[in-house]
């Protein structure tokens, strides 16, 4: 169990948890992915390059986090953040594409 000690081992386990939740329903995912993302943010200091596609990120605190090259395809951010709002500038440096469930999709760029 020595390989579990230290930040690299913990980070590996947290990433494995995220992968396991990816193919589960939103109800089955619960708050797990959001809590895990919060732990990864605290452990690493950023969320650069993470694959968060297909995950429900309930109560994930993402404001001000460096997140270049993060994959959020089909991720549910509707309950992310302390107040239920996510600042898109967290993820966008130059341009973003927004797709809001129930509102159709927009291919227009969003200024950061």
N, C-alpha and C positions, 0 to 999 in steps of 0.2 A: 504494500500500500504506500510505499515511499513516493511513488510517482504522483500521488494525489496531493502531496504537500507543496505549498508555494503557489504563487500566482499562475504560472503556466498550467499546472494540473487542474486548478480550480476553473480557469478559463476554458480549458478543454471540456470539462464536465458541463459547464454552463452552455457551451455551444452544442454539445450533444443533446442536452435537454431541449434546446430550441428546435433542433432537427427532428426530434421525436414528436413534438407538438404540431409540426407543419401539416401533417396529413390528417389531423383530427378536426372535428367540428368546433365551432366557436364555443359552444357550451362545454365541450370536453377540455378545451384549452384553458378556460377560466382566466384567472389572473396570473397564471404561471409564466407565460411569455413576457408580460409586462414587468413582473418582478425580476425575472432573469435579466432582461435588458437593463433594468436599473442597477443590478449587481455588476453586470459587465461594464457599465459606464463608470461605476465607482472603482472597479478593479483596474480598468485600462486607462481611464481618463478621457476616452473618446469612443465613438462607435464606428469609426472608419472601416469601410470594406465589409461590414457585416451583411449577411443574407438574412433579412427579416421578412422575406416574401411569404405570403400566406398565413401570417401570424396575427393574432388578436393582441394588440398592445394596450390592454387596459391599465390605466394609471402608470404608464411609462412616462417618466419625466424626461422630456427631450429638449427643453428650451435651452439654447445656448450650447448644445453639444456639437462638437465637430463630428460630422457624419458624411464626409465625402465618400463616394462610391458605395454607399449603403443601398442595398436592394430592398425596396418597399413594395414591390409588385404584389398586388392583391392583399396587402396588409390592411388590417382594420385599425384605423387610428381614431375612431369616433369617440373612444373613451380614454384617450391618452391625455396626460397632463393633469395637474392638480385641479383645474377648473373645467375640465372637459374640452378644452380648446388646445389646438396645436398650432404653433406658429410655423407657417411654411418656410419662413426664412431660416429655420433651423436646418432644413435639408437643402436649401437652394442658395447657391452662390451667384449664378448667372441666370438660369432659366429652369422652370419646372413645368410639368404637365400635370393637370389636376383632373381626377376622376372622382366624382362624388356619387355614391350609390343612391339611386332614386331620383337623381337630378340629371341623368344623362352624363355625357362626358364632354370635356372641353379640351380641345387641342391648342388652345391659345396659351401662349407663355405667360407665366406669372412673374412679375418683376420681384426681385428680392430686396 
